Each structure stands twice: as C-alpha cells, then as structure tokens.
Amino acid sequence: MEFIHEMIIPNEDLPFKLFMFEGKDGNYRRAKHWHRSLEIFLVLEGELEFFINNERFPLTSIDFMIVNSNEIHSIEAPNPNRTIVVQIPLHCFSGYFGEEDYVLFFKQSEECNLELAQLIARMYRTYQKRELAYALKVRALFYELLYLLVTEFMRREDNRGNIRRKQNLDKLSRITAYMKKNYAQDISLEQVAKEFGYTPSYLSRMFKQYADINYKTYLLNLRTEYGFREMMNTDHSLSDVAVNNGFSDSRAFAKAFCARYGCLPSEYRKNSREAAGT
C-alpha cells in the first residue's frame, strides 16, 4: 500500500491535539496517510489542497475540511497559509455510537459550518494567549465543538465495503492505542501479538501492510515523540528522559532522536531555549 499510519499524541494539557499546521510556510506535501482520530483543518489565510480517496478538495480562507477516522488522505500546501488543526480521539464520542458502528462527519449548512469554524478559531486563540484558567476555557469550547459535531455533523456509515476496510484499519488502530499506553514498558512484538490474539508474523504483516513501517520502528518513533515532549517541557536530564520513555540509556535516545530530528537532543534543547531567551 502507498499510505502510512500517522501517530497522534494529544497536547499535554488537553484531551485532544490542537496546533498550527506544520505546512504553514508553503512548499509542503504530506503523503497519503490515515489515523483513527477525527481531524479538522480550518484555513484562516491562504489555501490548501486535500485529496481524500483520490478526490480533490481545494480549501481557501475561512473554509475547513473534516477528515474522518481511517480515511486515507494527503495534503498539498504550495504557498504559505495559516491553518488550525484539531485532532479528536474517537473515544471523545464514546456513548454516542455503538462499538461496531462507523460514523462519518460531513459539512452541513452554511450556518452550522460557520459556527464550527468560529468555535475552533476561539479555541486556538484562547490556547495561544494562555491567560488565567485558559485550559478550562479551551475545554469548555471543545465540549461545545463535540456537541455540535454529534448533533449536526455526524452520520452513520452504511456502505458495507467501506465498513470492512475501516474494520481492517481499526485492528491496527487498537494496537497502536495500546502501544501509546505502554510504550515506556518492554513491549515486544511477541507480547503485543499475544495481547491481541495474533501470531507475531501476522502482527508484523499488519504493520507493513497498513502502516508501511515495521513494528520495531513504529515503537521507536513513538518513544522518541514522547521523549521529545518530556525533554522540551521539563528540566529532566536526558538520561532520565531516555529511561522514562522506554530507552535503555541516553545514547539510545540520542541515536533515535538524531535519526528523526537531524541533531542531538542536547543541541535541540539548547537551541530552542536560546531562541526563547530562557
């Protein structure tokens, strides 16, 4: 397959992920990928092009795209833009559809669409200002967003072919969710396969087929992402960061970090703090 599974890690202080699109400077292309979370891209300035199941969706200012769970998509941003991205784990909708159900979220009336866009813009502005009790306000707006999505934008999937495809992708999504909870532990391919009732060879093939990556590399990338977050948000030593996130020692963390970010973690931390004036 020509698409990969994307890891989504929520903001440390929120139950979802909220950020400015990484392709904001233009000259950016994100290859075909998928994830289990619901994703919304709101373009404030500039333009983007989305491709979902090979269908093209151009976006311009004050327009948005809803990317449904397990929907294969790619993005092109040839020019600079300001785009807010919200990634919502499906468990946030728990209780509003059955475990075996598959739901889709679609754009609705102009009035509903504008309300959704305004909510996301307010969430991001509040999060960026970080005034007193900002996290409470962001969460309040987030629950307004969930309510709007469930009551106005959600529809159940009826196409059996689409359901079967999503069921296959869901298998791997559940496994990667388990790995996110246990990445700091010694979780081998054999252990995870046993946890889900698969053989190691079957689980290995699942990763190659649906994530376009092997199990070991996926786990390493996961540990590196969480290690990066701890390194940037705490004063912990790099040795502690390494051990806290499943690495054998700081050398193993440094090697994985260099492969992903192109420099040593100590250099990255130093440069970031100098740029911030701290």
N, C-alpha and C positions, 0 to 999 in steps of 0.2 A: 504494500500500500504506500501511497505517496503523501501520507499525512502522519502527524505525530500527536501524542497526548501532551497537553500543557499542564504543568503543576501550578496550582493556585493556592497561595498561602494568604489568609486574611491579614489585614492590618493588625498590629499587635494590640491596639486598644479598641478594636471594633470586631463584630461578628461577621464581617464581610470585607471585601477589598475595594478600596476607593483610591484612585490615583489619576494623575495626568498621563495621558497616552505617551508611551515611550517614543513614538514616531513623530513627535511634535515638531522636530526640526526638518522634516521632509526627507526625501531620498530614502524612503523606508519601505520595506516589503516584508510582511510576515507570511511565511509559507503555510500551506494547509495544515490545520491542527484542530483539536477538539478537546473538550473538557466537560465535566458533569455540571458545573455551575452555570447558572443563568448569567448572561453578560449583556450589559447595555453600554453602547458608545454614544455619547452626546457631543456633537460637534458645536463648539461655541464660535470658532472662527476658522476659516479655511475650508478644506474639503478632504474627504476620504473616499476610497472605493472599496466596497465589500464584495466578496464573492462567496455565496452560500450555495452549496450543491451545484456549482458551476453557473449560477445565475448572478448577474452583476447588479449591485445596488449602489449607485453614487449618492453620497451624502454631502450636503452643504451646510452653511451656518444655521444653527438652531434646529437641527434635524438629528434624529437618532436611529440607531439600529439595535434591535433586540436579537441576540444570538441565543438560541435555545440550547438546552442541555444536549450534549452528544451530537451537536450539529457541526459538520465539517465546514470550516470557513477559512478564508485567507483575507488579508488586508493589504492595500497599497496606499501609500501616502507620499506622492512625489513632491508635494510642496509643504511648507510649514503650516501648522494648524494648532489650534487649542482644542483638545478633545478630552472630556472627562470619561473615565471608565469605571463602571461599577460591576463587580463580580459577586454574585449572591449564591452561596451554597444552597443546594436543593433542600437541605434539612430545615432551612428557614421557613419553608412552606409546609412543614410536617403537619398533618391533620387536615389538610385541605384537598388531598387526593390520595387514593389507595397506593399501597406499596407496589402493586403490579401495574398501576396506571401510568401512562405517559401523557404529560400535558405540554402544550405549546403556548407561547405568549406572542401575541401579534399586536401591531399598531391598531389603534381604534379611531375614534372620531378626532377631529382637529382639537376640540376642547379637551378631551382626555389626554391626547398626546402633549399638548401644551402644559397641562398640569403635571404630567410626569417629568417633562424637561425642566420645569421650574423647581420641582422638588429636588432633583439631582443637583442642579446648579446651587441651590441653597445649602444642601448637604456639603458640597465641596467648599463653598465659601466659608461656612462655619468651621469646617475641619481645618482649613488653612489658617484662619485667624487665631484659633486655639485660645479663645477667651475663657473666662471662668466658667466651668461646667460645660465646656464645649462638647465633650463626649456624650453627655446626657442629651443635649440638643440634637446632635447628629443622629443618635439612636432614635430619638422621637421622630425625626424626619424620615429615618429609614423605615420605621414601622408604618408610617403613613404611606411610604412607597410600596411596601409589601401589601398593604390593604388595597391600594389602587390596582396593583398588578393582579391580585387574586379576584377582585370584584369586577374589573373592567377588561383586563387584557388576557386572562387565562382561558384556554380552550383545551379539551381533551383530544388526544391523538387517536384517530380511528383507522388509519391506514396500517394494515397488518404487516406489510413489508417493512415500513418504517419502524414499526414496533419491534420486529425481530432484529433489525440492525441495531437499534438502540439497546436491546437486551444484551447483545453481544458486547457492545461498548460498555454497558453498565457493569458487566462482570469485572472488567479491569478497573473501572472507576471505584468499585467497592474495595478492591485490593489496594489501590493506591491510597484510598482514605485510611485503611488500616495501617499502611506504611507511614503515613503522616503522623499517626498517633504513637507509633512505636519506633520511629526512625533512629532514636538515640540508643535503642537496645541492640543486642546482637541478633538481628533477624536475618536468617539465611534464606535462600531460595527454597530450600527443603522445608524449613519451618513454616514459611508463609503458604507454600503449596499444601502442606498438611492442614493448616488452619482452615483453608477453604475447600478441602476435599479433592484437590487436584494432584496429579503427579508433577514432580519438578520439571520434567520435559514438557508437559502440557502448559504449565505456567510460563516457562521460558518462551514457548512459541507464541503465547498470548501477547507477551511484551513485544516481541519482534513484529508480530502482525499488526497490532493495534496502536502501539506506542512508538514503533520504529526505533527501538532502543533496547538494550538488554537489561535484565533485572539489576545487575550489579551497578551499572552506570546510572540507572534511574535512582537507586538508593543513594549513591554517592552525590548526585546532583541535589537530592533532597536535603541531605545532611549539610551540604555546602550552603544552600539557600538559608537554612535556619541558622547555621553558624555565622553567616554574613550578618543576619539581622541582630543576633546577640552581640557580635563584635561592634556593630555601629551604635547600638542603643545602651551599652553598658561599658563599665571600665574594667570588665573582667580581663584577666590575662589571656593571651592567645592559647596558652596551654589549657586553661580552664574551658575556654570556648570550644576547643577541639574535643575534649573529653565529654563535655556536656551535650555534644551533638553527634556522638557515636564514633568519633575518630579515635584511633589508637593513641595518637600523640599530636603535637603541634606540627611536626614535619608532614604527617599525612594530610592534615588540614591545609597546610601551605601548598602542597602539591596539587590538591583538588582545586583550591582557590585560584592558583595560577592558571590552571587549565581552563577555568571558567571566566576569570576576570582579567587575565593577562598580566598580573603583578602579584607580589607577595601581599598577604593580608596586612602585615605591619605597614607596608608602604601605602596601601589603600587607606587605612585608618589615619595615618599621619597626614596624608594629603587632604583628606576630607576635613579633618579638624583644622588644618591650617587655612583651608578655603573658607571655613565657617568662622574663623577668628577665635577658636577656642583652644 
